[in-house]
Amino acid sequence: MNLDPDIGDFWAQLYKFECQYGTADSVNDVLKRCVAADPHHGETWQRVAKDPSNAHATVESIVKLVATQMDV
């Protein structure tokens, strides 16, 4: 099963999971794949990405911010 790579909330959940249970390599792999996918959708993703204080934030920064706001 493949998840839609355009949904940033999925990437944030995966990133948070890998931070808690994975290795440093798996965390870096998730970040690299997320940046390549360049997501634009997701309930939390939209709220964080469209926040004026994050106007110039990178995808990597946004995924980390979204992950801190999600419960696993």
N, C-alpha and C positions, 0 to 999 in steps of 0.2 A: 504494500500500500504506500502510495506517495502522497505527501502533504503538499498543498499549494505553496510554492516557494515565495509567493508574493505576500503572504500573511506574516507580518513581523511578529505577531504574538506567538506564533509557533516557534520561530527562531529564538525568541526570548525564553520560552519554556525549555527548549532544548539546551540553550546556553546555561540556564540556571541548574538544570539537571546535571549537566556535565561538570559544572563547577562544584556541585555537592558530591558527586559519585564517580566522576571520570578522572582522567589524567590531564596533565597540563597540555599534552599533545592533542587530546580530544577536544579540549576547550578551544585551543587555537584553531583546530580544524573547523569547528562550528563557526567561529568568528569569521574565518576566511570564506567559508561557504555562504554565510549570511551576507557579507559584503558583496560577493559575486552575484547573489540573487537580487540584491537591492530592493528589499520589500517596501511596500507602500500602504499596506492595508492591515487591519486588525484594530479592535476596539481600543486597547491600551496604546498600541503603536501610534495610532492617529493622534490621540490626546497628547502624547509625549512629543512626537515629531512636529506637531503644529503649534506647540507652546512657543511663544516668541523668544523665550530665554534659550531655546534650543535651535534657533533659526539656522545657525551655522554648524550644528553638530554633525559629526560623521555617522554613518550607519553603525559602525562599531560602538560609538558612544551611545547612540539611541538604544541599541539592543541591550546594552548593560543597564541603562536607566530603566527600560521597560522590565527587565528581569527583576530589578529590585522592588517593583510594584506588583509583582505577581506572586500568588500563593501556589506552591506545588503540592 
